Amino acid sequence: MDLITFLAIVVILLIIYNYVKDKVPDSLKDIHSISFFSMAISQLMKRGGNDKLYLRCKEYFEKDGVIKVKFIPLFSRKWVCVITDPVFAKEMFLQTDVFPKLIFNEIVPNSAAERLFSVNVVHSNGDAWKRYRRICNPAFKTLPVHLFVEKALKLMHILQKVDNKPIEFIKAYKFKYRRFTLDILGKLPLILILIKTQILSRWNSNGDLLELMIKACEDPDNQKLSDTELRCNLAILMVAGHDTSAVALSTLLYLLAVNKNVQEKAREEVLRVLGDDLIPSSEQHASLKYLNMIIRENLRLYPSVGGLPLRVVTEDIKLKNFLIPTGTTISLFVYGIHHSSKLWKNPEEFLPERFENEHDNYSWLAFGGGSRIYLGNNFSLIEQRIVLCLLLRKYEISLPQNSIHKNQLEFKSEIYPFPIDLIFKRRNE
């Protein structure tokens, strides 16, 4: 038997196994379906962005508020309901006991991901989550702004070397912006999630993350988190912290490059509010109203996380004309909600002014919602404002004429765009 014949047999058997093993519940049969093979092909072809999934199923997202997706068997042998209904979203955020999150041993059992992340502040429920969150919260309420500034200035120094020349921004994003965010996370003096005590003041430490972890593990009187819990929470914070901000900055700079009127208006506000100051004070952060609208609109168009972590329903739930049965795995498709024509006027257009007023109908969920809202949201927003203030003051940002993103931003995976070339031209101040 040759290799091609063997592989063909394996594929056929896999199809039969999945068909027999995973019978669709009767109440889900009428929900539009996407097979795991279709999802896998999209990923292999590097055409698996959130935009492609949404456009492919837009009719069903708008009409039904839900589709069902079959993921690769390695990750899940169940159908997952992908939901874009804001009423359902509100119910999910307010009833966490009815919609608990799946933890890693339920998603990818016996995997490297399970060993690395296990149970953490993102993937936990009930008393365990409350305990992690109680220790985490203080760490993100006293953010060291001077560290943001220090790292942002280093970033500006790097850009000076490529003044007025196209640069592959994805490389800068990977090696500089990610490094920038990880450096900040590594030096948070009150990153209590990584230590086994809720009180650090007696140490008066200005050390980095590793130093705090070592001290925490050596302190026998404050065993709040086990060594495994420390490692798992550190890992999830690092992944969540640097990816969300880095992706947001890259897409935002692209939008400013192709919307020069918005870029100029934002620059005028930065210069007016900050005056001779390079970076905003605490009061000035709130005064940068247009800049904040730009940040929110970017996160609407290109949310850093297209879908929220998987959950499971613990009782039968009604969703429009469908009944989601107990035990069904669900995911809230944030991208779909953010691009719904029922919730947003001209949803595909970049219109920062739409955020002149607050949106409280669960139509903007860039950081999730309810009690499980992303605890690093202020971290991300402050970081973006500081970097943007420095960039807009010093540079005019533009897109090369031969850019593959000339007509629209092209994505190679769920949240990562293809390499973005941008030109940073020094302004005459």
Legacy VTK file of the C-alpha trace (Angstrom):
# vtk DataFile Version 3.0
C-alpha trace
ASCII
DATASET POLYDATA
POINTS 429 float
0.000 0.000 0.000
1.491 3.351 -1.019
1.455 6.428 1.203
-1.268 8.265 -0.736
-3.653 5.296 -0.501
-2.943 4.955 3.215
-3.641 8.649 3.844
-6.859 8.474 1.823
-8.081 5.561 3.934
-7.229 7.412 7.132
-9.189 10.460 5.975
-12.224 8.367 5.008
-12.194 6.530 8.330
-11.898 9.841 10.157
-14.937 11.183 8.325
-16.960 8.065 9.168
-15.822 8.159 12.798
-16.843 11.773 13.240
-20.189 11.224 11.542
-21.048 8.240 13.736
-19.503 9.536 16.958
-20.949 13.013 16.964
-24.604 12.923 16.172
-26.097 16.417 16.089
-28.780 16.922 18.786
-32.244 17.246 17.246
-32.650 20.798 18.604
-29.476 21.897 16.786
-30.155 20.279 13.412
-31.734 23.379 11.909
-28.797 25.622 12.876
-26.454 26.328 9.955
-23.298 24.174 10.137
-19.611 24.471 9.219
-17.586 21.260 9.304
-14.161 20.925 10.879
-12.735 20.024 7.448
-13.887 23.355 6.083
-12.345 25.160 9.057
-9.090 23.190 8.675
-8.815 23.998 4.966
-9.292 27.699 5.697
-6.475 27.565 8.225
-4.160 25.631 5.896
-4.789 28.163 3.129
-4.151 30.982 5.593
-7.576 32.392 4.893
-9.092 31.850 8.286
-9.717 35.390 9.488
-12.780 36.391 11.467
-13.905 38.447 8.488
-14.031 35.373 6.257
-16.101 33.388 8.758
-18.488 36.293 9.290
-19.010 37.019 5.584
-19.465 33.326 4.864
-22.236 33.019 7.463
-23.515 36.609 7.628
-27.026 35.645 6.563
-27.355 33.182 9.443
-25.654 35.387 12.031
-28.042 38.234 11.198
-31.182 36.081 10.974
-30.603 33.424 13.642
-27.838 34.874 15.821
-26.069 31.496 15.815
-24.281 28.895 13.688
-22.668 25.636 14.736
-19.055 24.745 14.019
-17.268 21.428 14.145
-13.676 21.863 15.243
-10.753 19.546 14.513
-11.199 16.381 16.643
-7.921 16.952 18.476
-9.464 19.974 20.160
-13.128 19.083 20.438
-15.357 16.225 19.422
-18.470 18.334 19.897
-20.322 20.879 17.883
-19.854 24.413 19.155
-22.607 27.012 18.866
-21.071 30.307 17.744
-23.401 33.089 18.883
-23.847 36.735 17.845
-27.094 37.578 19.607
-26.592 40.502 22.077
-29.578 39.480 24.205
-28.044 36.052 24.672
-24.694 37.736 25.392
-26.239 39.752 28.228
-27.797 36.627 29.700
-24.471 34.802 29.472
-22.521 37.580 31.231
-25.071 37.957 34.020
-25.555 34.224 34.733
-22.057 32.811 34.982
-23.331 29.789 36.922
-25.518 28.803 33.984
-22.730 29.482 31.463
-19.465 28.343 33.137
-16.221 28.458 31.174
-14.537 25.303 29.956
-11.119 24.716 31.473
-8.169 23.391 29.524
-8.506 19.746 30.523
-11.983 19.838 28.963
-10.830 21.594 25.776
-7.449 20.028 25.020
-6.952 17.164 27.492
-3.456 15.702 27.916
-1.903 18.476 25.824
0.963 20.924 26.237
-1.603 23.730 26.482
-3.317 22.001 29.397
-0.018 21.556 31.209
0.981 25.187 30.598
-2.301 26.938 31.412
-4.384 24.391 33.378
-6.801 26.326 35.642
-6.232 30.095 35.744
-7.999 33.423 36.200
-9.365 33.244 32.637
-10.283 29.572 32.524
-11.860 28.881 35.926
-15.228 29.143 37.634
-16.868 29.617 41.014
-14.714 29.918 44.119
-11.477 29.242 42.219
-12.113 32.139 39.848
-13.171 34.466 42.683
-9.940 33.681 44.521
-7.736 34.324 41.479
-9.608 37.493 40.567
-9.437 38.865 44.122
-5.654 38.528 44.052
-5.358 39.839 40.477
-7.455 42.996 40.725
-5.087 45.166 42.814
-2.231 44.458 40.401
-4.056 46.197 37.559
-5.430 49.130 39.545
-2.042 50.751 40.201
-0.330 50.664 36.827
3.234 52.083 36.671
2.784 54.658 33.892
6.485 55.589 33.971
7.295 52.102 32.696
4.914 52.512 29.776
6.646 55.773 28.933
10.140 54.298 29.237
9.384 51.465 26.853
7.439 53.679 24.428
10.395 56.058 24.132
12.643 53.117 23.267
10.170 52.213 20.563
10.386 55.738 19.150
14.167 55.444 19.041
13.853 52.337 16.889
11.511 54.074 14.433
13.940 56.969 14.011
16.312 54.594 12.224
13.764 53.897 9.461
12.405 57.422 8.991
10.355 57.804 5.801
11.063 54.258 4.607
8.578 51.398 4.335
9.045 48.859 7.089
7.411 45.482 7.488
5.308 46.465 10.425
4.452 42.914 11.435
8.124 42.359 12.225
8.224 45.521 14.305
5.006 44.399 15.932
6.385 40.965 16.762
9.801 42.010 17.996
9.137 45.481 19.355
5.516 45.942 20.308
5.226 42.500 21.844
8.526 43.061 23.608
7.220 46.439 24.742
4.123 44.902 26.315
5.987 41.961 27.838
8.523 44.344 29.377
5.724 46.276 31.054
4.093 43.094 32.344
7.454 41.914 33.616
7.977 45.023 35.719
4.555 45.498 37.274
5.504 46.043 40.941
2.107 44.910 42.202
1.456 41.939 39.886
-0.172 40.075 42.726
-1.390 37.247 40.553
2.167 36.003 40.478
2.768 35.975 44.199
1.411 34.032 47.095
0.364 36.965 49.227
-2.095 39.792 48.943
0.264 42.255 50.673
3.609 43.183 49.074
4.267 46.491 50.761
6.639 45.011 53.336
8.998 44.029 50.520
9.080 47.464 48.847
10.253 45.675 45.720
10.918 47.428 42.444
12.106 44.187 40.904
10.839 42.425 37.849
8.300 39.664 37.581
10.744 36.825 38.124
12.064 38.413 41.331
8.564 38.718 42.737
7.783 35.132 41.834
10.906 33.845 43.570
10.173 35.859 46.712
6.600 34.635 46.709
7.639 31.014 46.469
10.120 31.456 49.343
7.592 33.034 51.684
6.199 30.252 53.935
3.647 32.497 55.662
1.564 33.488 52.667
0.753 30.387 50.698
-2.075 31.869 48.679
-1.245 30.255 45.324
0.548 26.987 44.691
3.584 26.834 42.425
1.412 25.356 39.678
-1.170 28.111 40.077
1.564 30.744 39.846
2.918 29.243 36.644
-0.488 28.847 34.995
-1.652 32.359 35.826
1.662 33.877 34.739
1.403 32.065 31.402
-2.160 33.162 30.656
-1.448 36.768 31.658
1.594 36.937 29.407
-0.275 35.515 26.412
-3.385 37.632 26.919
-1.484 40.776 27.860
0.891 41.071 24.964
-1.262 39.761 22.121
-4.288 41.976 22.756
-2.359 45.257 22.900
0.073 44.382 20.111
-2.636 43.372 17.651
-4.691 46.448 18.535
-1.752 48.794 17.918
-0.921 47.234 14.555
-4.482 47.453 13.190
-4.996 50.926 14.612
-1.887 52.323 12.913
-3.070 50.811 9.643
-6.433 52.570 10.000
-4.719 55.890 10.682
-2.494 55.389 7.647
-5.450 54.936 5.284
-7.662 57.550 6.951
-5.504 60.671 6.870
-8.333 62.967 7.962
-8.800 60.925 11.145
-5.043 60.857 11.709
-4.787 64.641 11.409
-7.760 65.251 13.689
-6.252 62.937 16.294
-2.894 64.710 16.001
-4.527 68.103 16.510
-6.190 66.828 19.678
-2.932 65.363 21.021
-1.045 68.617 20.437
-3.872 70.707 21.913
-4.397 68.609 25.038
-0.761 67.766 25.774
0.895 71.039 24.755
4.625 70.572 25.302
4.146 67.335 27.245
5.299 64.198 25.448
2.918 61.851 27.206
-0.502 62.351 28.813
-0.980 62.796 32.547
-3.768 60.975 34.372
-6.135 63.895 33.765
-5.121 64.253 30.121
-5.895 60.608 29.370
-9.594 61.364 29.929
-9.365 64.571 27.853
-8.200 62.722 24.748
-11.788 62.076 23.733
-11.254 61.671 20.001
-8.239 59.429 20.490
-10.319 57.242 22.791
-13.047 57.074 20.129
-10.447 55.938 17.573
-9.195 53.220 19.916
-12.703 51.935 20.566
-13.646 52.003 16.886
-10.500 50.069 15.990
-11.383 47.441 18.598
-14.871 47.262 17.117
-13.615 46.680 13.581
-10.724 44.429 14.592
-11.296 43.002 18.070
-8.108 41.513 19.503
-10.072 38.376 20.362
-12.624 37.389 17.737
-14.446 34.967 19.999
-14.604 34.697 23.789
-13.405 31.552 25.635
-15.582 28.461 25.286
-18.401 27.940 27.766
-20.954 25.218 28.344
-24.660 25.620 29.104
-25.844 23.846 32.249
-29.533 24.037 31.422
-31.678 24.205 28.295
-31.516 27.735 26.849
-33.883 29.336 24.341
-32.244 31.327 21.536
-34.825 32.775 19.157
-36.345 29.730 17.423
-33.754 27.283 18.728
-33.298 25.348 21.939
-29.670 25.047 23.048
-29.644 21.821 25.100
-27.816 21.257 28.369
-24.172 20.357 27.829
-23.763 22.291 24.570
-20.463 24.123 24.090
-20.883 27.778 23.086
-18.687 30.715 22.098
-19.662 34.367 21.798
-18.463 35.636 18.405
-17.422 39.189 19.246
-16.407 39.985 15.671
-19.878 39.086 14.452
-21.566 41.293 17.047
-19.233 44.193 16.201
-20.060 43.924 12.476
-23.800 43.368 12.702
-25.875 45.774 10.611
-28.649 45.343 13.174
-26.469 46.875 15.883
-24.274 49.299 13.930
-24.951 51.701 11.059
-22.509 51.072 8.186
-20.614 48.517 10.301
-17.732 48.038 7.816
-16.808 51.734 7.809
-14.212 53.267 10.125
-16.227 55.961 11.942
-14.756 56.940 15.322
-17.562 59.459 15.864
-19.995 56.625 16.481
-18.442 56.426 19.974
-19.339 59.978 20.956
-22.012 58.275 23.056
-21.689 55.152 25.171
-22.944 51.811 23.868
-24.553 49.849 26.686
-26.617 47.283 24.749
-23.882 44.610 24.644
-22.985 45.635 21.094
-19.320 46.463 21.942
-17.517 43.623 23.697
-13.825 44.138 22.951
-12.965 43.234 26.560
-15.895 40.937 27.229
-18.473 41.970 29.798
-20.047 41.435 33.186
-18.006 40.278 36.156
-15.647 38.369 33.847
-14.547 41.446 31.904
-10.880 41.337 30.867
-8.925 42.570 33.882
-6.169 44.089 31.724
-8.467 46.431 29.783
-7.037 49.586 31.388
-3.530 48.238 30.817
-4.251 47.961 27.100
-5.983 51.338 26.750
-3.258 53.273 28.583
-0.549 51.570 26.556
-2.275 52.423 23.280
-2.829 56.064 24.231
0.810 56.602 25.245
2.210 55.026 22.067
-0.247 56.927 19.863
0.508 60.263 21.521
4.215 59.848 20.847
3.752 58.596 17.281
1.247 61.248 16.214
3.415 64.046 17.560
6.547 62.864 15.749
5.363 61.096 12.587
2.971 61.142 9.681
1.883 57.575 9.022
1.076 56.321 5.533
0.620 53.125 3.531
2.901 52.309 0.557
1.110 52.406 -2.798
1.915 48.761 -3.523
0.586 47.473 -0.192
-1.495 44.282 -0.278
-3.727 46.041 2.256
-4.502 48.943 -0.081
-8.203 48.077 -0.360
-8.707 46.333 2.962
-6.763 44.735 5.771
-6.006 41.125 4.848
-5.781 38.501 7.602
-3.901 35.224 7.492
-5.535 33.834 10.665
-8.174 34.731 13.186
-6.567 37.924 14.496
-3.187 38.202 12.770
-2.954 40.213 9.546
-0.488 39.562 6.756
2.680 41.688 7.067
1.858 45.396 7.114
4.303 47.834 5.538
3.921 51.362 6.893
5.864 54.556 6.291
6.709 56.744 9.300
7.745 60.184 8.066
9.150 62.614 10.626
7.063 65.764 10.960
8.459 69.277 10.944
7.425 70.448 14.419
LINES 1 430
429 0 1 2 3 4 5 6 7 8 9 10 11 12 13 14 15 16 17 18 19 20 21 22 23 24 25 26 27 28 29 30 31 32 33 34 35 36 37 38 39 40 41 42 43 44 45 46 47 48 49 50 51 52 53 54 55 56 57 58 59 60 61 62 63 64 65 66 67 68 69 70 71 72 73 74 75 76 77 78 79 80 81 82 83 84 85 86 87 88 89 90 91 92 93 94 95 96 97 98 99 100 101 102 103 104 105 106 107 108 109 110 111 112 113 114 115 116 117 118 119 120 121 122 123 124 125 126 127 128 129 130 131 132 133 134 135 136 137 138 139 140 141 142 143 144 145 146 147 148 149 150 151 152 153 154 155 156 157 158 159 160 161 162 163 164 165 166 167 168 169 170 171 172 173 174 175 176 177 178 179 180 181 182 183 184 185 186 187 188 189 190 191 192 193 194 195 196 197 198 199 200 201 202 203 204 205 206 207 208 209 210 211 212 213 214 215 216 217 218 219 220 221 222 223 224 225 226 227 228 229 230 231 232 233 234 235 236 237 238 239 240 241 242 243 244 245 246 247 248 249 250 251 252 253 254 255 256 257 258 259 260 261 262 263 264 265 266 267 268 269 270 271 272 273 274 275 276 277 278 279 280 281 282 283 284 285 286 287 288 289 290 291 292 293 294 295 296 297 298 299 300 301 302 303 304 305 306 307 308 309 310 311 312 313 314 315 316 317 318 319 320 321 322 323 324 325 326 327 328 329 330 331 332 333 334 335 336 337 338 339 340 341 342 343 344 345 346 347 348 349 350 351 352 353 354 355 356 357 358 359 360 361 362 363 364 365 366 367 368 369 370 371 372 373 374 375 376 377 378 379 380 381 382 383 384 385 386 387 388 389 390 391 392 393 394 395 396 397 398 399 400 401 402 403 404 405 406 407 408 409 410 411 412 413 414 415 416 417 418 419 420 421 422 423 424 425 426 427 428
